[in-house]
Amino acid sequence: MHTFFHGWRRKAGVVTLVMACAFMCLWLRSRVVMDDIQFSMGNRQHEIMMSNGVIEWGGWNRDWGLFWGWSSTPVTPDFWRFSPAAWDGMYDEPDIRFEKWRTSCSTISTPFAITAIAMILWPRQKQKTSDQPAGTNSNSN
């Protein structure tokens, strides 16, 4: 087992696999709980939301103090699922420079998982070993 993890590639593969598993857990959690994280960085406000298998990020300029927060809301059959239309009103204000990014959680976790599997299971390359003692040249007579 010690020789299996020799080298950087398989160790990095295990770390990547852990990251893939973490995103998969968040993906499954987002089916039953909506998580909302808000934080300030410089003069920008950022918000990350996960709901119904989708992760969304929004960022905009702010003119008020520092803010951070986190909330989790259970998703019930009558729960209003987050819609991009909730942020659409922010496009009307030219000074806030609103930016938005939205993707499925699977588009993050699947490449992590595939990369981890490749790094862990791909056969190691044999290191070149020389049968000659160091400092000798086979071409010299």
GUFIKOL-746173 format. One record per residue: residue number from 0; x, y, z of N, C-alpha, C in turn. Coordinates in nm, 3 decimals, decimal comma. Atoms other than C-alpha are relative to their C-alpha. Layout:
# residues N
+-----+---------+---------+---------+---------+---------+---------+---------+---------+---------+
: pos :   neast :  nnorth :     nup :  caeast : canorth :    caup :   ceast :  cnorth :     cup :
+-----+---------+---------+---------+---------+---------+---------+---------+---------+---------+
: NUM :       X :       Y :       Z :       X :       Y :       Z :       X :       Y :       Z :
...
+-----+---------+---------+---------+---------+---------+---------+---------+---------+---------+
# end
This chain:
# residues 141
+-----+---------+---------+---------+---------+---------+---------+---------+---------+---------+
: pos :   neast :  nnorth :     nup :  caeast : canorth :    caup :   ceast :  cnorth :     cup :
+-----+---------+---------+---------+---------+---------+---------+---------+---------+---------+
:   0 :   0,082 :  -0,119 :   0,000 :   0,000 :   0,000 :   0,000 :   0,087 :   0,126 :   0,000 :
:   1 :  -0,089 :  -0,116 :  -0,005 :   0,291 :   0,235 :   0,071 :   0,045 :   0,039 :  -0,140 :
:   2 :  -0,048 :  -0,033 :   0,134 :   0,409 :   0,210 :  -0,290 :  -0,112 :   0,054 :  -0,088 :
:   3 :   0,112 :  -0,050 :   0,080 :   0,058 :   0,287 :  -0,424 :  -0,006 :   0,152 :   0,002 :
:   4 :   0,007 :  -0,144 :  -0,013 :   0,073 :   0,645 :  -0,294 :   0,136 :   0,068 :  -0,018 :
:   5 :  -0,130 :  -0,058 :   0,026 :   0,436 :   0,701 :  -0,397 :  -0,013 :   0,098 :  -0,116 :
:   6 :   0,011 :  -0,102 :   0,104 :   0,459 :   1,022 :  -0,600 :  -0,113 :   0,097 :   0,028 :
:   7 :   0,097 :  -0,107 :  -0,025 :   0,247 :   1,334 :  -0,621 :  -0,135 :  -0,025 :  -0,064 :
:   8 :   0,123 :   0,011 :   0,077 :  -0,015 :   1,222 :  -0,873 :  -0,112 :  -0,069 :   0,076 :
:   9 :   0,106 :   0,071 :  -0,073 :  -0,206 :   0,973 :  -0,660 :  -0,042 :   0,074 :   0,125 :
:  10 :   0,037 :  -0,082 :  -0,116 :  -0,191 :   1,198 :  -0,354 :  -0,092 :   0,113 :  -0,043 :
:  11 :   0,086 :  -0,106 :   0,052 :  -0,335 :   1,483 :  -0,560 :  -0,134 :  -0,057 :  -0,045 :
:  12 :   0,125 :   0,065 :   0,040 :  -0,595 :   1,239 :  -0,695 :  -0,092 :  -0,023 :   0,118 :
:  13 :   0,081 :   0,021 :  -0,120 :  -0,712 :   1,157 :  -0,343 :  -0,058 :   0,134 :   0,048 :
:  14 :   0,049 :  -0,133 :  -0,039 :  -0,740 :   1,529 :  -0,259 :  -0,113 :   0,044 :  -0,094 :
:  15 :   0,102 :  -0,034 :   0,098 :  -0,937 :   1,584 :  -0,581 :  -0,127 :  -0,082 :   0,022 :
:  16 :   0,116 :   0,085 :  -0,029 :  -1,164 :   1,290 :  -0,494 :  -0,077 :   0,050 :   0,121 :
:  17 :   0,066 :  -0,057 :  -0,118 :  -1,236 :   1,442 :  -0,152 :  -0,079 :   0,125 :  -0,039 :
:  18 :   0,071 :  -0,120 :   0,045 :  -1,327 :   1,772 :  -0,322 :  -0,124 :  -0,038 :  -0,081 :
:  19 :   0,115 :   0,046 :   0,078 :  -1,556 :   1,585 :  -0,566 :  -0,111 :  -0,051 :   0,093 :
:  20 :   0,099 :   0,050 :  -0,096 :  -1,728 :   1,409 :  -0,275 :  -0,066 :   0,114 :   0,077 :
:  21 :   0,058 :  -0,115 :  -0,070 :  -1,776 :   1,741 :  -0,093 :  -0,102 :   0,071 :  -0,089 :
:  22 :   0,096 :  -0,063 :   0,091 :  -1,942 :   1,896 :  -0,399 :  -0,122 :  -0,088 :  -0,023 :
:  23 :   0,115 :   0,091 :   0,015 :  -2,159 :   1,584 :  -0,441 :  -0,091 :   0,008 :   0,121 :
:  24 :   0,081 :  -0,014 :  -0,122 :  -2,273 :   1,614 :  -0,078 :  -0,078 :   0,131 :  -0,001 :
:  25 :   0,070 :  -0,128 :   0,010 :  -2,356 :   1,983 :  -0,131 :  -0,110 :  -0,006 :  -0,105 :
:  26 :   0,099 :   0,016 :   0,106 :  -2,540 :   1,890 :  -0,450 :  -0,123 :  -0,071 :   0,054 :
:  27 :   0,112 :   0,074 :  -0,058 :  -2,754 :   1,635 :  -0,267 :  -0,072 :   0,082 :   0,107 :
:  28 :   0,060 :  -0,083 :  -0,103 :  -2,809 :   1,873 :   0,024 :  -0,088 :   0,108 :  -0,062 :
:  29 :   0,076 :  -0,109 :   0,062 :  -2,931 :   2,143 :  -0,216 :  -0,138 :  -0,046 :  -0,048 :
:  30 :   0,132 :   0,052 :   0,038 :  -3,224 :   1,915 :  -0,307 :  -0,102 :   0,018 :   0,112 :
:  31 :   0,092 :  -0,011 :  -0,115 :  -3,370 :   1,952 :   0,044 :   0,019 :   0,128 :   0,080 :
:  32 :  -0,028 :  -0,122 :  -0,076 :  -3,211 :   2,272 :   0,181 :   0,057 :   0,106 :  -0,096 :
:  33 :  -0,058 :  -0,110 :   0,076 :  -3,147 :   2,611 :   0,019 :   0,099 :   0,073 :   0,090 :
:  34 :  -0,103 :  -0,071 :  -0,075 :  -2,820 :   2,761 :   0,144 :   0,030 :   0,131 :  -0,070 :
:  35 :  -0,029 :  -0,134 :   0,051 :  -2,742 :   3,130 :   0,104 :   0,113 :   0,058 :   0,085 :
:  36 :  -0,116 :  -0,058 :  -0,068 :  -2,402 :   3,279 :   0,193 :   0,026 :   0,137 :  -0,061 :
:  37 :  -0,030 :  -0,135 :   0,046 :  -2,331 :   3,652 :   0,171 :   0,124 :   0,051 :   0,072 :
:  38 :  -0,119 :  -0,058 :  -0,061 :  -2,002 :   3,831 :   0,230 :   0,046 :   0,119 :  -0,083 :
:  39 :  -0,056 :  -0,119 :   0,066 :  -1,825 :   4,156 :   0,146 :   0,149 :  -0,021 :  -0,022 :
:  40 :  -0,142 :   0,005 :   0,030 :  -1,486 :   4,182 :  -0,018 :   0,034 :   0,130 :  -0,072 :
:  41 :  -0,028 :  -0,131 :   0,058 :  -1,347 :   4,528 :  -0,083 :  -0,129 :   0,082 :  -0,004 :
:  42 :   0,124 :  -0,076 :   0,013 :  -1,630 :   4,742 :  -0,214 :  -0,107 :  -0,080 :  -0,073 :
:  43 :   0,096 :   0,087 :   0,068 :  -1,821 :   4,443 :  -0,356 :  -0,071 :  -0,089 :   0,100 :
:  44 :   0,081 :   0,096 :  -0,077 :  -2,099 :   4,236 :  -0,204 :  -0,014 :  -0,125 :  -0,086 :
:  45 :   0,010 :   0,127 :   0,071 :  -2,107 :   3,867 :  -0,301 :  -0,105 :  -0,086 :   0,068 :
:  46 :   0,100 :   0,091 :  -0,053 :  -2,384 :   3,612 :  -0,259 :   0,009 :  -0,131 :  -0,077 :
:  47 :  -0,003 :   0,133 :   0,061 :  -2,366 :   3,237 :  -0,323 :  -0,123 :  -0,075 :   0,051 :
:  48 :   0,121 :   0,073 :  -0,035 :  -2,689 :   3,037 :  -0,330 :   0,005 :  -0,138 :  -0,063 :
:  49 :   0,013 :   0,136 :   0,052 :  -2,740 :   2,663 :  -0,369 :  -0,141 :  -0,047 :   0,027 :
:  50 :   0,136 :   0,050 :  -0,014 :  -3,086 :   2,526 :  -0,434 :  -0,034 :  -0,086 :  -0,119 :
:  51 :   0,051 :   0,087 :   0,105 :  -3,235 :   2,240 :  -0,632 :   0,107 :  -0,042 :  -0,100 :
:  52 :  -0,109 :   0,048 :   0,085 :  -2,899 :   2,122 :  -0,769 :   0,070 :   0,107 :  -0,080 :
:  53 :  -0,060 :  -0,112 :   0,075 :  -2,793 :   2,468 :  -0,892 :   0,077 :   0,088 :   0,098 :
:  54 :  -0,077 :  -0,095 :  -0,080 :  -2,520 :   2,694 :  -0,755 :   0,003 :   0,132 :  -0,078 :
:  55 :   0,005 :  -0,132 :   0,063 :  -2,549 :   3,067 :  -0,824 :   0,085 :   0,097 :   0,080 :
:  56 :  -0,080 :  -0,105 :  -0,062 :  -2,312 :   3,353 :  -0,754 :  -0,043 :   0,133 :  -0,058 :
:  57 :   0,028 :  -0,136 :   0,044 :  -2,396 :   3,721 :  -0,772 :   0,094 :   0,096 :   0,072 :
:  58 :  -0,088 :  -0,100 :  -0,059 :  -2,167 :   4,016 :  -0,711 :  -0,038 :   0,138 :  -0,049 :
:  59 :   0,036 :  -0,137 :   0,036 :  -2,237 :   4,389 :  -0,708 :   0,074 :   0,099 :   0,088 :
:  60 :  -0,060 :  -0,109 :  -0,078 :  -2,090 :   4,719 :  -0,591 :  -0,096 :   0,039 :   0,112 :
:  61 :   0,084 :  -0,043 :  -0,112 :  -2,215 :   4,841 :  -0,256 :   0,056 :   0,130 :   0,055 :
:  62 :  -0,044 :  -0,126 :  -0,058 :  -2,203 :   5,173 :  -0,080 :  -0,028 :   0,006 :   0,149 :
:  63 :   0,023 :   0,005 :  -0,144 :  -2,270 :   5,059 :   0,276 :   0,104 :  -0,091 :   0,062 :
:  64 :  -0,105 :   0,069 :  -0,075 :  -2,061 :   4,885 :   0,545 :   0,013 :  -0,148 :  -0,032 :
:  65 :  -0,026 :   0,142 :   0,018 :  -1,927 :   4,532 :   0,565 :  -0,119 :  -0,083 :   0,042 :
:  66 :   0,112 :   0,088 :  -0,032 :  -2,180 :   4,251 :   0,570 :   0,040 :  -0,143 :  -0,031 :
:  67 :  -0,013 :   0,142 :   0,029 :  -2,170 :   3,876 :   0,595 :  -0,117 :  -0,070 :   0,066 :
:  68 :   0,111 :   0,074 :  -0,057 :  -2,437 :   3,621 :   0,663 :  -0,015 :  -0,136 :  -0,067 :
:  69 :   0,023 :   0,134 :   0,050 :  -2,548 :   3,264 :   0,611 :  -0,138 :  -0,043 :   0,045 :
:  70 :   0,131 :   0,051 :  -0,038 :  -2,892 :   3,106 :   0,608 :  -0,027 :  -0,130 :  -0,074 :
:  71 :   0,045 :   0,126 :   0,059 :  -3,039 :   2,763 :   0,540 :  -0,151 :  -0,007 :   0,016 :
:  72 :   0,145 :   0,009 :  -0,002 :  -3,403 :   2,717 :   0,452 :  -0,042 :  -0,135 :  -0,055 :
:  73 :   0,045 :   0,130 :   0,052 :  -3,569 :   2,374 :   0,420 :  -0,088 :   0,019 :  -0,124 :
:  74 :   0,081 :  -0,004 :   0,121 :  -3,719 :   2,309 :   0,080 :  -0,118 :  -0,095 :   0,022 :
:  75 :   0,124 :   0,077 :  -0,013 :  -4,081 :   2,192 :   0,112 :  -0,072 :   0,003 :  -0,134 :
:  76 :   0,070 :  -0,001 :   0,130 :  -4,327 :   2,113 :  -0,171 :  -0,052 :   0,138 :  -0,041 :
:  77 :   0,051 :  -0,132 :   0,035 :  -4,467 :   2,468 :  -0,152 :   0,108 :   0,109 :   0,009 :
:  78 :  -0,110 :  -0,096 :  -0,014 :  -4,123 :   2,634 :  -0,114 :   0,024 :   0,071 :  -0,132 :
:  79 :  -0,035 :  -0,077 :   0,118 :  -4,046 :   2,914 :  -0,358 :   0,145 :  -0,024 :  -0,031 :
:  80 :  -0,138 :   0,026 :   0,038 :  -3,735 :   2,795 :  -0,535 :   0,058 :   0,126 :  -0,064 :
:  81 :  -0,067 :  -0,121 :   0,047 :  -3,482 :   3,062 :  -0,621 :  -0,009 :   0,010 :  -0,152 :
:  82 :   0,010 :  -0,027 :   0,143 :  -3,531 :   3,215 :  -0,963 :   0,097 :   0,112 :  -0,035 :
:  83 :  -0,089 :  -0,109 :   0,038 :  -3,283 :   3,430 :  -1,154 :  -0,074 :   0,134 :  -0,007 :
:  84 :   0,078 :  -0,124 :   0,007 :  -3,567 :   3,686 :  -1,182 :   0,012 :   0,082 :   0,128 :
:  85 :  -0,012 :  -0,072 :  -0,126 :  -3,507 :   3,778 :  -0,816 :   0,113 :   0,103 :  -0,006 :
:  86 :  -0,112 :  -0,093 :   0,013 :  -3,178 :   3,947 :  -0,912 :  -0,015 :   0,093 :  -0,120 :
:  87 :   0,011 :  -0,076 :   0,125 :  -3,305 :   4,094 :  -1,241 :  -0,018 :   0,149 :   0,023 :
:  88 :   0,018 :  -0,141 :  -0,028 :  -3,404 :   4,426 :  -1,080 :   0,132 :   0,073 :   0,021 :
:  89 :  -0,129 :  -0,063 :  -0,024 :  -3,037 :   4,488 :  -0,999 :   0,065 :   0,046 :  -0,130 :
:  90 :  -0,056 :  -0,043 :   0,128 :  -2,957 :   4,522 :  -1,371 :  -0,041 :   0,143 :  -0,033 :
:  91 :   0,051 :  -0,133 :   0,030 :  -3,157 :   4,847 :  -1,375 :   0,086 :   0,111 :   0,058 :
:  92 :  -0,082 :  -0,102 :  -0,064 :  -2,908 :   5,031 :  -1,152 :   0,140 :  -0,003 :  -0,062 :
:  93 :  -0,127 :   0,005 :   0,074 :  -2,603 :   5,128 :  -1,363 :   0,125 :   0,007 :   0,087 :
:  94 :  -0,120 :  -0,020 :  -0,081 :  -2,366 :   5,211 :  -1,075 :   0,044 :  -0,125 :   0,077 :
:  95 :  -0,039 :   0,112 :  -0,087 :  -2,365 :   4,871 :  -0,902 :   0,078 :  -0,108 :  -0,072 :
:  96 :  -0,075 :   0,101 :   0,077 :  -2,203 :   4,666 :  -1,183 :  -0,033 :  -0,141 :   0,045 :
:  97 :   0,046 :   0,133 :  -0,041 :  -2,405 :   4,353 :  -1,111 :   0,051 :  -0,106 :  -0,097 :
:  98 :  -0,046 :   0,114 :   0,078 :  -2,255 :   4,024 :  -1,230 :  -0,062 :  -0,125 :   0,058 :
:  99 :   0,064 :   0,123 :  -0,047 :  -2,413 :   3,679 :  -1,210 :   0,058 :  -0,120 :  -0,074 :
: 100 :  -0,050 :   0,125 :   0,056 :  -2,294 :   3,324 :  -1,268 :  -0,088 :  -0,111 :   0,054 :
: 101 :   0,089 :   0,109 :  -0,042 :  -2,515 :   3,012 :  -1,257 :   0,042 :  -0,128 :  -0,072 :
: 102 :  -0,032 :   0,129 :   0,060 :  -2,433 :   2,644 :  -1,315 :  -0,056 :  -0,111 :   0,087 :
: 103 :   0,043 :   0,119 :  -0,073 :  -2,541 :   2,299 :  -1,213 :   0,114 :  -0,051 :   0,087 :
: 104 :  -0,104 :   0,056 :  -0,088 :  -2,356 :   2,139 :  -0,922 :   0,073 :  -0,115 :  -0,066 :
: 105 :  -0,064 :   0,114 :   0,066 :  -2,288 :   1,837 :  -1,143 :   0,111 :   0,045 :  -0,094 :
: 106 :  -0,107 :  -0,047 :   0,088 :  -2,076 :   2,051 :  -1,379 :   0,127 :   0,030 :   0,077 :
: 107 :  -0,118 :  -0,020 :  -0,084 :  -1,840 :   2,109 :  -1,086 :   0,049 :  -0,134 :   0,053 :
: 108 :  -0,041 :   0,124 :  -0,065 :  -1,840 :   1,768 :  -0,917 :   0,044 :  -0,108 :  -0,100 :
: 109 :  -0,034 :   0,105 :   0,096 :  -1,823 :   1,548 :  -1,229 :   0,144 :   0,012 :  -0,052 :
: 110 :  -0,141 :  -0,008 :   0,042 :  -1,490 :   1,685 :  -1,366 :   0,098 :  -0,031 :   0,113 :
: 111 :  -0,085 :   0,036 :  -0,114 :  -1,341 :   1,660 :  -1,016 :   0,010 :  -0,152 :   0,014 :
: 112 :   0,003 :   0,146 :  -0,017 :  -1,449 :   1,294 :  -0,994 :   0,078 :  -0,070 :  -0,111 :
: 113 :  -0,070 :   0,063 :   0,113 :  -1,320 :   1,205 :  -1,342 :   0,150 :   0,022 :   0,011 :
: 114 :  -0,143 :  -0,029 :  -0,018 :  -0,986 :   1,376 :  -1,277 :   0,059 :  -0,084 :   0,112 :
: 115 :  -0,049 :   0,079 :  -0,113 :  -0,951 :   1,200 :  -0,942 :   0,017 :  -0,146 :  -0,039 :
: 116 :  -0,009 :   0,140 :   0,041 :  -1,022 :   0,858 :  -1,092 :   0,119 :  -0,021 :  -0,092 :
: 117 :  -0,114 :   0,012 :   0,092 :  -0,770 :   0,917 :  -1,370 :   0,132 :   0,009 :   0,074 :
: 118 :  -0,125 :  -0,017 :  -0,073 :  -0,502 :   1,035 :  -1,127 :   0,031 :  -0,117 :   0,091 :
: 119 :  -0,022 :   0,110 :  -0,094 :  -0,553 :   0,746 :  -0,886 :   0,023 :  -0,132 :  -0,072 :
: 120 :  -0,002 :   0,133 :   0,061 :  -0,608 :   0,452 :  -1,121 :   0,090 :  -0,012 :  -0,123 :
: 121 :  -0,086 :   0,007 :   0,118 :  -0,392 :   0,544 :  -1,422 :   0,131 :  -0,064 :   0,039 :
: 122 :  -0,124 :   0,068 :  -0,037 :  -0,087 :   0,317 :  -1,425 :   0,118 :   0,096 :   0,012 :
: 123 :  -0,120 :  -0,082 :  -0,019 :   0,232 :   0,471 :  -1,294 :   0,100 :  -0,031 :  -0,110 :
: 124 :  -0,105 :   0,022 :   0,098 :   0,511 :   0,519 :  -1,543 :   0,122 :  -0,054 :   0,073 :
: 125 :  -0,121 :   0,057 :  -0,058 :   0,817 :   0,312 :  -1,473 :   0,111 :   0,102 :  -0,009 :
: 126 :  -0,115 :  -0,089 :   0,003 :   1,117 :   0,517 :  -1,374 :   0,113 :  -0,068 :  -0,074 :
: 127 :  -0,111 :   0,056 :   0,077 :   1,410 :   0,472 :  -1,607 :   0,116 :  -0,028 :   0,094 :
: 128 :  -0,116 :   0,037 :  -0,082 :   1,687 :   0,284 :  -1,434 :   0,112 :  -0,044 :  -0,094 :
: 129 :  -0,117 :   0,036 :   0,079 :   2,032 :   0,235 :  -1,568 :   0,070 :  -0,117 :   0,067 :
: 130 :  -0,074 :   0,115 :  -0,053 :   2,219 :  -0,094 :  -1,529 :   0,147 :   0,033 :   0,018 :
: 131 :  -0,140 :  -0,038 :  -0,007 :   2,547 :   0,091 :  -1,554 :   0,025 :   0,081 :   0,126 :
: 132 :  -0,037 :  -0,086 :  -0,115 :   2,726 :   0,246 :  -1,257 :   0,008 :   0,145 :  -0,044 :
: 133 :  -0,004 :  -0,144 :   0,030 :   2,715 :   0,621 :  -1,239 :   0,137 :   0,042 :  -0,047 :
: 134 :  -0,127 :  -0,054 :   0,048 :   2,983 :   0,805 :  -1,432 :   0,063 :  -0,080 :  -0,112 :
: 135 :  -0,058 :   0,075 :   0,112 :   3,046 :   0,542 :  -1,700 :  -0,079 :   0,030 :  -0,126 :
: 136 :   0,063 :  -0,029 :   0,127 :   2,970 :   0,591 :  -2,066 :   0,009 :  -0,125 :  -0,085 :
: 137 :   0,000 :   0,124 :   0,077 :   2,867 :   0,294 :  -2,280 :   0,056 :   0,019 :  -0,140 :
: 138 :  -0,050 :  -0,024 :   0,134 :   2,984 :   0,460 :  -2,605 :   0,152 :   0,007 :  -0,005 :
: 139 :  -0,147 :  -0,012 :   0,003 :   3,348 :   0,492 :  -2,500 :   0,063 :  -0,138 :  -0,006 :
: 140 :  -0,070 :   0,128 :   0,014 :   3,596 :   0,216 :  -2,591 :   0,112 :  -0,012 :   0,094 :
+-----+---------+---------+---------+---------+---------+---------+---------+---------+---------+
# end
